[in-house]
Amino acid sequence: MRALLFLVILFLDWSHSSAVARGDVFEAAYARAKTGDAEAQFTLGALYFLGKDAPRNDAEAAAWFRKAADQGYAPAQHNLAVLYNLGRGVPQNYTMAATWFRKAASQGDSSAQGNLGVMYYYGKGVLQDYAAAAFWFRKAVVQGDTSVPNEFFPVPVSSAKYHLGEMYYYGHGAPRDYLAAYMWFALAAAHDESVNLIPSGLSPEIRRELERNLTSEQITKAQRLARHWLKAHAK
């Protein structure tokens, strides 16, 4: 399960690509990209990766993401990092993946912040550092973790909130705290304060351990803390 968690948070960000959203033709994006337009270069990368209006080509996708990334375009930096992590269109290189995640994360890209946290959590491309992992996970969740399943990587995506729950559950970088773990696991499954705030997607082992170590009063407290967190961070 732990190896799987490293992969499932990694996904490509297409939300900044207006051409993908509108279905514009490849030629229009290409014309703008040739002038040095970073968003258009990002769009071309998306079109090549998706195989929309162009043959599917991971190497071309990586090349156009790099052009936009070199101009400081954070979504392209994030996607280039994902391709390095997966070895799609470029040789697999965790160090390069972490480098590009950091560039995008430093600009406030929440997906990159969450993914950089994953790299630190598992020691992929960087020295394992739970404190750094927690720092970037918290950055991601405060501004809005955008991790969602998609057609490219269809396994359920573990959010930065889930990973924070894991850190408290296992005592990674902090004393083991089942109540805090329950709170973050519940937040990972919640979209707003109206839900029941019951963790979902947990392994049977983790679920049994939480049930053994938390009283009903503690679970209620964890849910109350989660609801307060949602209220405090509502947008």
For each residue, the residues with C-beta under 8 A, 3 or more apart:
1: 4 5 203
2: 5 6 122
3: 6 7
4: 1 7 8 155
5: 1 2 8 9 118 158 163 166
6: 2 3 9 10 118 121 122 124
7: 3 4 10 153 155
8: 4 5 153 155 156 157 158
9: 5 6 114 115 118 147 157 158 159 160 163
10: 6 7 82 85 86 115 118 153
11: 82 111 147 148 149 150 152 153 157
12: 46 49 79 82 150 152 153
13: 16 75 78 79 109 111 146
14: 17 20 46 50 150
15: 75 146
16: 13 39 42 75
17: 14 20 21 39 42 43 46 75
18: 21 22 24 39 43
19: 22 23 24 28 29 40 43 46 47
20: 14 17 23 43 46 47 50 52
21: 17 18
22: 18 19
23: 19 20 52
24: 18 19 28 29 53
25: 28 29 53
26: 29 30 44 47 52 53 54
27: 30 31
28: 19 24 25 31 32
29: 19 24 25 26 32 33 40 43 44 47
30: 26 27 33 34 40 44
31: 27 28 34 35 40
32: 28 29 35 37 39 40
33: 29 30 36 37 40 41 43 44 64 67
34: 30 31
35: 31 32 40
36: 33 41 71
37: 32 33 40 41
38: 41 42 67 68 71 72 73 76
39: 16 17 18 32 42 43 68 73
40: 19 29 30 31 32 33 35 37 43 44
41: 33 36 37 38 44 45 64 65 67 68 71 73 76
42: 16 17 38 39 45 46 64 65 68 73 75 76 79
43: 17 18 19 20 29 33 39 40 46 47
44: 26 29 30 33 40 41 47 48 54 60 64
45: 41 42 48 49 60 61 62 63 64 65 68 76 79
46: 12 14 17 19 20 42 43 49 50 52 61 79
47: 19 20 26 29 43 44 50 51 52 53 54
48: 44 45 51 54 55 56 57 58 60 61 64
49: 12 45 46 56 58 61 89 152
50: 14 20 46 47 56
51: 47 48 54 55 56
52: 20 23 26 46 47
53: 24 25 26 47
54: 26 44 47 48 51 57 60
55: 48 51
56: 48 49 50 51
57: 48 54 60 61 89
58: 48 49 61 62 83 88 89
59: 62 63 89 90
60: 44 45 48 54 57 63 64 89
61: 45 46 48 49 57 58 64 65 83 88 89
62: 45 58 59 65 66 80 83 88 89 90
63: 45 59 60 66 67 89
64: 33 41 42 44 45 48 60 61 67 68
65: 41 42 45 61 62 68 69 76 79 80 83
66: 62 63 69 70 76 80
67: 33 38 41 63 64 70 71 76
68: 38 39 41 42 45 64 65 71 73 75 76
69: 65 66 72 73 76 77 80 100 103
70: 66 67
71: 36 38 41 67 68
72: 38 69 77 103 107
73: 38 39 41 42 68 69 76 77
74: 77 78 103 104 107 108 109 112
75: 13 15 16 17 42 68 78 79 104 109
76: 38 41 42 45 65 66 67 68 69 73 79 80
77: 69 72 73 74 80 81 100 101 103 104 107 109 112
78: 13 74 75 81 82 100 101 104 109 111 112 115
79: 12 13 42 45 46 65 75 76 82 83
80: 62 65 66 69 76 77 83 84 90 100
81: 77 78 84 85 96 97 98 99 100 101 104 112 115
82: 10 11 12 78 79 85 86 88 97 115
83: 58 61 62 65 79 80 86 87 88 89 90
84: 80 81 87 90 92 93 94 96 97 100
85: 10 81 82 92 94 97 115 124 125
86: 10 82 83 92
87: 83 84 90 91 92 93
88: 58 61 62 82 83
89: 49 57 58 59 60 61 62 63 83
90: 59 62 80 83 84 87 93 96
91: 87
92: 84 85 86 87
93: 84 87 90 96 97 125
94: 84 85 97 98 119 124 125
95: 98 99 125 126
96: 81 84 90 93 99 100 125
97: 81 82 84 85 93 94 100 101 119 124 125
98: 81 94 95 101 102 116 119 124 125 126
99: 81 95 96 102 103 125
100: 69 77 78 80 81 84 96 97 103 104 112
101: 77 78 81 97 98 104 105 112 115 116 119
102: 98 99 105 106 112 116
103: 69 72 74 77 99 100 106 107 112
104: 74 75 77 78 81 100 101 107 109 111 112
105: 101 102 108 109 112 113 115 116 136 139
106: 102 103
107: 72 74 77 103 104 112
108: 74 105 113 143
109: 13 74 75 77 78 104 105 112 113
110: 113 114 139 140 143 144 145 146
111: 11 13 78 104 114 115 140 146 147
112: 74 77 78 81 100 101 102 103 104 105 107 109 115 116
113: 105 108 109 110 116 117 136 137 139 140 143 160
114: 9 110 111 117 118 136 137 140 145 147 159 160 163
115: 9 10 78 81 82 85 101 105 111 112 118 119
116: 98 101 102 105 112 113 119 120 136
117: 113 114 120 121 132 133 134 135 136 137 139 140 160 163
118: 5 6 9 10 114 115 121 122 124 133 163
119: 94 97 98 101 115 116 122 123 124 125 126
120: 116 117 123 126 128 129 130 132 133 136
121: 6 117 118 128 130 133 137 163 167 172
122: 2 6 118 119 128
123: 119 120 126 127 128 129
124: 6 85 94 97 98 118 119
125: 85 93 94 95 96 97 98 99 119
126: 95 98 119 120 123 129 132
127: 123
128: 120 121 122 123
129: 120 123 126 132 133
130: 120 121 133 134 167 172 173 174
131: 134 135 173
132: 117 120 126 129 135 136
133: 117 118 120 121 129 130 136 137 163 167 172 173
134: 117 130 131 137 138 164 167 173 174
135: 117 131 132 138 139
136: 105 113 114 116 117 120 132 133 139 140 160
137: 113 114 117 121 133 134 140 141 160 161 163 164 167
138: 134 135 141 142 160 164
139: 105 110 113 117 135 136 142 143
140: 110 111 113 114 117 136 137 143 144 145 160
141: 137 138 144 145 159 160 161 164 187 233
142: 138 139 233
143: 108 110 113 139 140
144: 110 140 141 235
145: 110 114 140 141 159 160 161
146: 13 15 110 111
147: 9 11 111 114 157 158 159 160
148: 11 157
149: 11 153 154 155 156 157
150: 11 12 14 153 154
151: 154
152: 11 12 49
153: 7 8 10 11 12 149 150 157
154: 149 150 151
155: 4 7 8 149
156: 8 149 201
157: 8 9 11 147 148 149 153
158: 5 8 9 147 162 163 188 201
159: 9 114 141 145 147 162 163 188
160: 9 113 114 117 136 137 138 140 141 145 147 163 164
161: 137 141 145 164 165 184 185 187 188
162: 158 159 165 166 184 185 188 201
163: 5 9 114 117 118 121 133 137 158 159 160 166 167
164: 134 137 138 141 160 161 167 168 184
165: 161 162 168 169 180 181 182 183 184 185 187 188 199
166: 5 162 163 169 170 172 181
167: 121 130 133 134 137 163 164 170 171 172 173 174
168: 164 165 171 174 176 177 178 180 181 184
169: 165 166 176 178 181 185 206 209 210
170: 166 167 176
171: 167 168 174 175 176 177
172: 121 130 133 166 167
173: 130 131 133 134 167
174: 130 134 167 168 171 177
175: 171
176: 168 169 170 171 181
177: 168 171 174 180 181
178: 168 169 181 182 209 210 213 214 218
179: 182 183 214 218 221 222 225
180: 165 168 177 183 184 222
181: 165 166 168 169 176 177 178 184 185 210
182: 165 178 179 185 186 199 210 214 218 219 222 223
183: 165 179 180 186 187 222 223 225 226 229
184: 161 162 164 165 168 180 181 187 188 226
185: 161 162 165 169 181 182 188 189 199 202 206 210
186: 182 183 189 190 197 198 199 222 223 226
187: 141 161 165 183 184 190 197 226 229 230
188: 158 159 161 162 165 184 185 199 201
189: 185 186 195 197 198 199 200 201
190: 186 187 193 195 197 226 230
191: 195
192: 195 230 234
193: 190 197 227 230 231 234
194:
195: 189 190 191 192
196: 223
197: 186 187 189 190 193 223 226 227
198: 186 189 223
199: 165 182 185 186 188 189 202 207 210
200: 189
201: 156 158 162 188 189
202: 185 199 206 207 210
203: 1 206 207
204: 207 208
205: 208 209
206: 169 185 202 203 209 210
207: 199 202 203 204 210 211
208: 204 205 211 212
209: 169 178 205 206 212 213
210: 169 178 181 182 185 199 202 206 207 213 214
211: 207 208 214
212: 208 209
213: 178 209 210
214: 178 179 182 210 211 218 219 222
215: 218 219
216: 219 220
217: 220 221
218: 178 179 182 214 215 221 222
219: 182 214 215 216 222 223
220: 216 217 223 224
221: 179 217 218 224 225
222: 179 180 182 183 186 214 218 219 225 226
223: 182 183 186 196 197 198 219 220 226 227
224: 220 221 227 228
225: 179 183 221 222 228 229
226: 183 184 186 187 190 197 222 223 229 230
227: 193 197 223 224 230 231
228: 224 225 231 232
229: 183 187 225 226 232 233
230: 187 190 192 193 226 227 233 234
231: 193 227 228 234
232: 228 229
233: 141 142 229 230
234: 192 193 230 231
235: 144
